[in-house]
Amino acid sequence: MLKHEQYDVAIVGGGIGGLMAAFRLKESAAGLHICLIEKGAPLERRKCPLIAKTARTCVRCPSCAIMEGLAGAGAFSDGKYVISTEYGGWLTEFLSPETVLDYIEQADRILVSFGATTQRFQPSDTLKKLCLQHDLHMSQAQLKHLGTDSNFDTMRHMVESLRDQCEIETHTTVTDVDREAHIVHLRGREGERSITAKHIIFAVGRVGSGFFSNWCEKNGVELSNNQVDVGVRVELPSSIWEDFSRQIYEPKIWYRSKQYGDTTRMFCFNDRGSVVAENTAGVLTVNGHSYRDEARKTQNSNFALLSTIRFTQPFRQPIEYARHVASLANLISGGSVLVQRLGDLENGRRTDESRLAQSTTRPTLDAVPGDLSLCMPKRQLDNIVETLHALDSIAPGSANYDTLLYGVECKYYSARPAAEDFELAGCRNIYAVGDGAGFTRSLSQAAANGLYVADKILGRNV
């Protein structure tokens, strides 16, 4: 339980953005009273039954250990750290590219001090040229692969370093924030209570984006962003993409479909990894993990293939749209996620148990065989199939009959609040950072955003 009723800084959310903000404040101003409030479990108690192999399918824990808890969704991610401003968020719309890259490097040095790898994969102009020859477009960046296992250890060390000068409260939900009085209302295992803070940072992550959007609407903070990515997780033999993964680790490729002119992007590549299920507010979606430990690697690689949709007025609920598509897959699968062979999809038939058993690509997730065309909109599904065949031209085998498609995978970007240098419009000394505020979509930019706002509070970057 928090020791005080008044704080200098209250941080709502314990993902990498919130942790980096707390670290910089603690490091630079030891006398500050800082609290960090996280609705999920402590890091060491975040245990997913699927990953622990104590359950075959998602058991819908009250708090999803993969998505929620101290260190955020990034704690169980593949741990890709993008050292570039070419992709990974939109901080360059607010800060100069040089400033963003400097803060990304600062955050990297902090992570390295807690055990993160120093190995960097370099861009490849040769592979970029190959993509362009087939009308595919590859983003380039220096990249670090922290690994799902090593990343967890790095974040654990960081959290441990914070405990002596920053009060950390887990299993505690922020129910409201009074924008004028700076009262933070809390609900935890001990019941309802409240604290006050001179400065408040919303670092809620994607899981908390709904709460944050509702708070902004209630407090007159204008929101914008109607983009959503809906797609599948592709799984195939690792050898198909090894020419890319050995050189750059993650191929980040986008394609403009000939049929609709929509953008579909290859995202979150996991070399010799596993497909996993995630529970976000009761809706199951899919994602991918990859470990640095050789003993935990598989024979498959996986990546997301996501079709981008930007809605126009009057529609203003892109996140609910994506959740609805994913919930249809849950409904059809009897409360799980679906898997289908590409060949079955193209032939207009569902994958069943016997057809899946014939697949030369063995699934790493115990998903339910089915038919993705019954839950995914035709336009997005057409884009995905067309893009897979385009990718087949640079990585032959990507569009094999036995390529597995898991559904649904969604990446929805939180509605971005009106803000001046990350201070919310009309809300003095209340800030927002990271993915949950629609400013970033990567570990590196979220970390940089947290450090920058901490420096702003300290008066360093005015």
C-alpha positions in Angstrom: 0.0 0.0 0.0 1.3 3.5 -0.8 2.9 5.1 2.2 1.9 8.7 1.6 -1.1 10.7 0.5 0.8 13.4 -1.3 3.4 12.9 -4.0 5.5 15.0 -6.3 4.9 12.6 -9.3 2.3 9.9 -9.8 2.8 7.6 -12.8 -0.3 5.7 -13.9 0.9 2.5 -15.6 4.0 0.4 -15.2 5.1 -0.4 -18.7 8.4 0.7 -20.2 7.3 4.3 -20.6 6.3 4.6 -17.0 9.3 2.8 -15.7 11.7 4.9 -17.7 10.1 8.1 -16.4 10.4 6.8 -12.8 14.0 5.8 -13.4 15.0 9.2 -14.7 13.2 11.1 -11.9 14.7 8.8 -9.3 18.1 9.1 -10.8 18.1 12.9 -11.1 16.1 14.0 -8.0 16.5 11.7 -5.1 14.3 13.9 -2.9 11.2 13.5 -5.0 8.3 11.5 -3.7 7.3 9.3 -6.7 4.7 6.6 -6.9 3.9 4.2 -9.8 0.5 2.6 -9.9 -0.1 -0.6 -11.9 -3.4 -2.5 -12.3 -1.8 -5.8 -13.0 0.5 -8.1 -11.0 4.1 -7.7 -9.9 6.5 -8.8 -12.6 7.7 -11.9 -10.8 4.1 -13.1 -10.4 3.1 -12.7 -14.0 2.8 -16.3 -15.1 0.8 -17.3 -18.2 -0.6 -20.9 -18.0 -0.1 -21.3 -21.7 3.6 -20.3 -21.6 4.1 -22.4 -18.4 2.5 -25.3 -20.2 0.0 -25.8 -17.4 -2.9 -25.3 -19.8 -3.5 -26.1 -23.5 -5.7 -23.1 -24.2 -6.2 -19.7 -22.8 -8.0 -19.9 -19.4 -8.9 -16.2 -19.4 -7.2 -15.1 -16.3 -8.8 -12.1 -14.6 -5.6 -10.2 -15.4 -3.8 -11.4 -18.5 -0.2 -12.1 -17.5 1.1 -11.4 -21.0 -0.7 -8.1 -21.5 -0.9 -6.6 -18.0 1.3 -6.1 -15.0 4.5 -4.4 -14.1 6.8 -3.9 -17.1 3.7 -3.9 -19.3 3.0 -5.9 -22.4 6.7 -5.4 -23.4 7.8 -7.7 -20.6 6.6 -10.7 -22.6 7.1 -9.3 -26.0 9.8 -10.5 -28.4 11.8 -7.6 -27.1 12.7 -5.8 -30.4 14.3 -2.5 -29.8 14.3 -0.2 -32.8 17.1 2.3 -32.9 15.6 4.5 -35.6 12.9 7.1 -36.2 11.8 5.5 -39.5 9.1 3.4 -37.7 8.0 2.6 -34.2 5.8 5.6 -33.5 5.1 9.2 -34.2 7.4 11.1 -31.8 9.0 12.9 -34.7 5.7 14.8 -35.2 6.4 16.5 -31.8 10.2 16.4 -31.5 13.1 16.6 -34.0 14.4 13.3 -35.3 17.7 14.0 -33.6 16.1 14.5 -30.2 14.0 11.3 -30.6 17.0 9.2 -31.6 19.1 10.7 -28.7 16.4 9.6 -26.2 16.1 6.2 -27.8 19.9 5.8 -27.3 19.7 7.0 -23.7 17.0 4.4 -23.0 19.1 1.8 -24.6 22.1 2.6 -22.4 19.8 2.2 -19.4 18.5 -1.2 -20.5 22.1 -2.3 -21.2 23.0 -1.3 -17.7 20.4 -3.8 -16.5 21.6 -6.6 -18.7 20.2 -6.1 -22.2 22.3 -7.3 -25.1 24.6 -4.9 -27.0 24.3 -6.8 -30.3 22.7 -4.7 -33.1 21.5 -5.9 -36.4 22.3 -3.5 -39.2 20.1 -2.5 -42.2 20.7 -4.2 -45.6 20.5 -2.2 -48.8 20.8 -5.4 -50.8 17.6 -6.8 -49.2 15.8 -3.5 -49.6 16.7 -3.5 -53.3 15.3 -7.0 -53.7 12.1 -5.9 -52.1 11.8 -2.9 -54.4 12.3 -5.1 -57.5 9.0 -6.8 -56.5 7.1 -3.6 -55.5 7.6 -4.3 -51.8 8.9 -1.6 -49.5 11.2 -2.4 -46.5 11.7 0.0 -43.7 15.3 0.1 -42.4 16.7 0.4 -38.9 19.3 -0.7 -36.5 17.6 -3.3 -34.4 18.3 -5.2 -31.2 16.6 -8.5 -30.3 16.3 -8.6 -26.6 14.4 -11.9 -26.6 11.3 -12.7 -24.6 13.4 -14.4 -21.9 16.3 -11.9 -21.6 13.9 -9.0 -21.9 12.0 -10.2 -18.9 15.2 -10.4 -16.8 16.3 -6.9 -17.9 13.0 -5.5 -16.9 13.1 -7.4 -13.6 16.5 -5.8 -12.7 15.2 -2.4 -13.6 12.1 -2.7 -11.4 14.3 -3.9 -8.5 16.5 -0.8 -8.9 13.4 1.4 -8.5 12.0 0.0 -5.4 14.3 1.9 -2.9 13.3 5.4 -4.1 10.0 4.9 -5.9 6.8 3.5 -4.4 5.4 0.8 -6.6 1.8 -0.3 -6.2 0.4 -3.3 -8.1 -3.0 -4.8 -8.3 -4.4 -1.3 -8.1 -6.7 0.4 -10.6 -6.8 4.1 -11.1 -10.5 4.8 -11.4 -10.4 8.6 -12.0 -8.1 11.6 -11.9 -9.4 15.0 -10.9 -7.7 17.3 -13.4 -8.0 20.4 -11.2 -7.2 19.1 -7.7 -4.8 16.4 -9.0 -6.5 13.8 -6.9 -5.9 10.3 -8.1 -8.7 7.9 -7.1 -7.6 4.3 -6.6 -9.2 0.9 -6.1 -7.1 -2.0 -4.8 -7.3 -5.0 -2.6 -7.7 -2.8 0.5 -10.7 -0.9 -1.1 -11.1 2.6 -2.3 -8.7 5.5 -1.5 -7.0 8.5 -3.1 -3.7 10.4 -3.3 -2.7 13.7 -4.7 0.3 14.5 -6.9 1.8 17.8 -8.3 2.6 16.0 -11.6 0.6 13.1 -13.1 1.8 10.9 -16.0 -0.6 8.7 -17.9 1.5 5.8 -19.2 -1.3 3.3 -19.5 -0.2 1.2 -22.5 -2.6 -0.3 -25.0 -4.5 -2.2 -22.3 -5.4 1.1 -20.6 -6.2 3.0 -23.7 -9.9 2.7 -23.3 -9.8 4.1 -19.8 -7.6 6.9 -20.9 -9.8 7.8 -23.9 -12.9 7.9 -21.7 -11.1 10.1 -19.2 -10.0 12.5 -22.0 -13.6 12.7 -23.3 -15.0 13.3 -19.8 -12.5 16.1 -19.2 -12.8 17.9 -22.5 -9.5 16.8 -24.0 -9.9 16.4 -27.8 -9.0 13.0 -29.3 -8.0 12.1 -32.8 -7.0 8.9 -34.6 -9.2 6.5 -36.5 -6.6 4.0 -37.8 -6.8 0.3 -37.0 -4.8 -2.7 -38.3 -6.6 -6.0 -38.6 -5.0 -9.2 -39.8 -3.5 -12.6 -39.0 -0.4 -14.1 -37.5 1.5 -16.1 -40.2 3.5 -19.2 -39.3 5.8 -21.1 -41.6 9.1 -23.0 -41.5 11.9 -20.8 -40.3 14.2 -21.6 -43.3 11.9 -19.6 -45.6 12.9 -16.2 -44.2 16.3 -17.1 -42.8 18.1 -15.0 -45.5 16.4 -12.0 -44.0 16.5 -12.9 -40.3 20.2 -13.7 -40.3 21.1 -10.4 -41.7 18.6 -7.9 -40.2 16.6 -10.1 -37.8 13.2 -8.4 -38.6 12.0 -7.8 -42.1 9.6 -4.8 -41.8 7.9 -4.8 -45.2 4.8 -3.0 -46.5 2.8 -3.6 -49.7 0.1 -1.6 -51.5 -2.6 -4.0 -52.8 -3.4 -3.9 -56.5 -7.1 -4.7 -55.9 -7.9 -2.0 -53.3 -4.8 0.2 -53.0 -4.7 -0.6 -49.3 -1.5 -0.9 -47.3 -0.7 -4.2 -45.7 2.4 -4.5 -43.6 4.5 -7.3 -42.3 5.1 -6.7 -38.6 6.6 -8.3 -35.4 8.7 -11.0 -37.0 9.8 -13.8 -34.6 12.6 -16.0 -35.9 12.2 -19.6 -34.7 9.5 -18.4 -32.3 6.1 -19.4 -31.1 2.6 -18.1 -31.6 0.8 -17.1 -28.4 -2.7 -16.0 -27.4 -3.4 -12.8 -25.6 -6.5 -11.7 -23.6 -7.3 -8.0 -23.8 -10.4 -7.2 -21.7 -11.9 -10.6 -22.5 -11.2 -10.7 -26.2 -8.6 -13.2 -27.4 -6.1 -12.2 -30.1 -2.8 -13.7 -31.3 0.8 -12.5 -31.1 4.3 -14.0 -31.3 7.3 -14.6 -29.1 10.9 -15.5 -29.7 13.5 -16.5 -27.1 17.3 -16.0 -27.1 17.8 -19.3 -25.3 18.5 -21.8 -28.1 16.7 -24.6 -26.1 13.4 -22.6 -26.4 13.6 -22.0 -30.1 11.3 -23.8 -32.6 11.5 -24.8 -36.2 9.0 -22.2 -37.2 9.0 -18.4 -37.7 6.0 -16.2 -37.4 4.9 -12.6 -38.2 1.9 -10.5 -38.3 0.3 -9.5 -41.6 -1.9 -6.5 -40.9 -4.2 -4.6 -43.2 -4.5 -0.9 -42.3 -7.9 0.8 -42.3 -8.4 4.5 -41.7 -12.0 5.4 -41.0 -13.6 8.6 -41.9 -16.4 10.6 -40.2 -18.8 9.9 -38.7 -17.2 6.6 -37.4 -15.1 7.2 -34.3 -14.7 3.7 -32.7 -11.9 2.0 -34.6 -10.8 0.0 -31.5 -14.3 -1.4 -30.9 -14.3 -2.4 -34.6 -11.1 -4.4 -34.2 -12.3 -6.0 -31.0 -15.6 -7.0 -32.7 -13.7 -8.7 -35.6 -11.5 -10.6 -33.0 -14.6 -11.5 -30.9 -16.2 -13.1 -34.0 -13.2 -15.4 -34.2 -13.6 -16.2 -30.5 -17.3 -17.0 -31.1 -16.7 -19.3 -34.0 -13.8 -21.1 -32.3 -15.8 -21.7 -29.1 -13.8 -19.2 -27.0 -10.4 -19.6 -28.5 -8.6 -18.3 -31.7 -8.7 -19.8 -35.1 -6.0 -21.4 -37.3 -6.3 -22.1 -41.1 -4.0 -23.3 -43.8 -3.6 -20.8 -46.6 -4.4 -23.4 -49.2 -7.7 -24.3 -47.5 -8.6 -20.6 -47.3 -7.9 -20.0 -51.0 -9.9 -23.1 -51.9 -12.9 -21.9 -49.9 -13.0 -24.6 -47.3 -12.4 -24.7 -43.6 -9.4 -26.3 -42.0 -10.5 -29.1 -39.7 -8.6 -31.4 -37.4 -7.7 -34.0 -40.1 -6.6 -31.3 -42.6 -4.4 -29.6 -39.9 -2.9 -33.0 -39.1 -1.7 -33.2 -42.7 0.0 -29.9 -42.5 3.8 -29.9 -43.0 3.9 -26.8 -40.9 3.2 -27.9 -37.3 1.4 -25.2 -35.2 3.1 -23.9 -32.1 -0.2 -22.7 -30.6 -3.1 -25.1 -29.8 -5.6 -23.1 -31.8 -9.0 -24.3 -33.2 -9.0 -25.2 -36.9 -11.6 -23.2 -38.8 -12.4 -20.7 -41.5 -11.2 -17.2 -41.2 -13.5 -16.0 -44.0 -16.4 -16.4 -41.6 -15.1 -13.7 -39.2 -12.7 -11.4 -41.1 -14.0 -8.8 -43.5 -13.4 -9.8 -47.2 -11.4 -6.6 -48.0 -8.8 -7.2 -45.2 -8.6 -11.0 -46.1 -8.1 -10.2 -49.8 -5.3 -7.8 -48.9 -3.6 -10.4 -46.7 -3.7 -13.2 -49.4 -2.4 -10.8 -52.1 0.4 -9.6 -49.9 1.4 -13.2 -49.0 1.8 -14.0 -52.7 3.8 -10.8 -53.2 6.1 -11.8 -50.3 6.5 -15.2 -51.9 8.5 -13.5 -54.7 11.3 -12.5 -52.3 11.0 -15.4 -49.8 9.7 -18.4 -51.9 7.5 -20.7 -49.7 5.7 -17.9 -47.9 2.5 -18.7 -49.9 2.7 -22.4 -49.5 -0.5 -24.4 -49.1 0.5 -25.3 -45.5 1.4 -21.8 -44.4 -0.7 -21.3 -41.3 -2.8 -18.2 -40.6 -4.0 -17.5 -37.0 -6.8 -15.1 -36.4 -7.4 -12.5 -35.4 -4.4 -10.3 -34.8 -5.2 -6.6 -34.2 -3.0 -3.5 -33.6 -5.2 -0.6 -32.6 -3.7 2.7 -31.9 -5.1 4.7 -29.1 -6.9 7.9 -29.8 -4.3 10.6 -29.5 -5.1 13.5 -27.1 -4.6 17.1 -27.8 -1.4 18.0 -26.0 1.4 20.6 -26.0 4.8 18.9 -25.5 2.9 15.9 -24.1 1.1 18.0 -21.5 -2.6 17.4 -22.0 -4.6 20.4 -23.3 -6.1 22.3 -20.5 -4.6 20.0 -17.8 -1.7 21.7 -16.1 1.1 19.3 -15.1 -0.8 16.2 -16.4 1.1 14.4 -19.2 0.6 11.3 -21.4 3.2 9.0 -22.9 3.6 5.9 -24.9 1.4 3.5 -26.9 -1.7 4.1 -24.7 -1.7 7.8 -25.8 -1.2 7.1 -29.5 2.2 8.7 -29.5 4.3 5.6 -30.0 4.0 1.9 -31.1 7.3 0.4 -30.0 9.4 -0.3 -26.9 12.1 2.1 -28.0 9.9 5.1 -28.6 7.7 4.5 -25.5 10.9 4.4 -23.5 12.2 7.6 -25.1 8.8 9.3 -24.5 9.0 8.4 -20.8 12.5 9.8 -20.4 11.6 13.0 -22.3 8.6 13.8 -20.1 10.6 13.1 -16.9 13.2 15.6 -18.1 10.4 18.0 -18.8 9.2 17.7 -15.2 12.8 18.2 -14.1 13.0 21.3 -16.2 15.8 20.0 -18.4 14.3 20.3 -21.9 12.2 23.4 -21.7 
